[in-house]
Amino acid sequence: PKRIEEINDISIPNNLVIRKLLGKSARNIASKTFIIPVTEGMITGYLFERQGSRGISDLTPLIIFYHGGGWIWGNMNLYNFFCAHLSDITGAAVLSVDYRLAPKYKFPTAVEDCYDTLLWAAAGCRYWKTDPDRIYLVGDSAGGNLAAAVSRLARDRKGPSIAGQVLLYPVTDGRMRTKSYEKYKDSPTLTDKQMAFFINSYQREPKDIFNPLFSPLLSKDHSRLPQTLIIGAEYDPLHDDGMLYADALSSADTPVKYLEVKKTVHGFINYPKATGTEETESAIIQFIGGRPVEQVALISRKEWLRAQKKELRQIKKQSKHFMDAQIG
């Protein structure tokens, strides 16, 4: 359709501008390309990991990243910097996937592609020296929607264990009825009209928006899901989607933390110098590093390092007191 072609044409210069703003990718990160078998097809996956030797028993976390783009556009030309950077700051291996896009491939193709990627990745953990008990799903916008859907499929199909999920300004309700849609309908990076177009392009039929794999917020069962970190932007039509989803998970006793980045807009994570990007990266580092989600905070990386050093000093002090007591 012509409208889709127009959007793809627009994305090309935007990608070039973004690459210029981002600068050079992390130098110590190596990438590999894989062909991943999925239902009725093949898709491309990209693995980013730190260079250098590791011990045989040194297993790192594995992050599976699902990119945004309204389910209709987006690929690794836009997200390779972010994935390399994510691997660099967390020490995890990051697997990103070019799932099949609408309107050619309607719902639930993207969901199934992303779930098949989880199955494939979990089976290859030992080969990559990644820890099958520390698989995290991360996604932004429509990718956050897919991460939430994959977590549900893993639960319902008794699939691989997921240690946690990070949802960055996710789509959780396809009905577009929240107050933030009205309040920020003309947001500079995402408008209500664009979201309506994305949803109409993705759905196979109107009733799809009531499917929990399309609109996770509308599910009747929010229990037994992995611990979840949701990060939203204040000036975003999707602001309430993330906040309400956090409330739903909390009501079902699923460990969850909602963090709101003030004075910023949808998509900020792609810009290192944008308001809240550093604090969001710090929150992801804390979460992937094993900090309980309830304790994760939006603080700068310097503040986080200071907090870590303080905790380490306290642990050493407690250990010394314990040893002194044993000797005495």
Sequence and secondary structure as in RCSB ss.txt:
>XXXX:A:sequence
PKRIEEINDISIPNNLVIRKLLGKSARNIASKTFIIPVTEGMITGYLFERQGSRGISDLTPLIIFYHGGGWIWGN
MNLYNFFCAHLSDITGAAVLSVDYRLAPKYKFPTAVEDCYDTLLWAAAGCRYWKTDPDRIYLVGDSAGGNLAAAV
SRLARDRKGPSIAGQVLLYPVTDGRMRTKSYEKYKDSPTLTDKQMAFFINSYQREPKDIFNPLFSPLLSKDHSRL
PQTLIIGAEYDPLHDDGMLYADALSSADTPVKYLEVKKTVHGFINYPKATGTEETESAIIQFIGGRPVEQVALIS
RKEWLRAQKKELRQIKKQSKHFMDAQIG
>XXXX:A:secstr
 HHHHHHHHHHHHHHHHHHHHH S  TTEEEEEEEEEETTEEEEEEEEEE S   TT  EEEEEEE  STTTS  
HHHHHHHHHHHHHHH  EEEEEE   TTTS TTHHHHHHHHHHHHHHHTHHHHTEEEEEEEEEEETHHHHHHHHH
HHHHHHTT     EEEEES    TT  SHHHHHTTB SS BHHHHHHHHHHH SSGGGGGSTTT GGG S   S 
  EEEEEEEE TTHHHHHHHHHHHHHTT  EEEEEEEEEETTGGG TTSTTHHHHHHHHHHHHTT  GGG     
HHHHHHHHHHHHHHHHHHHHHHHHHHH 
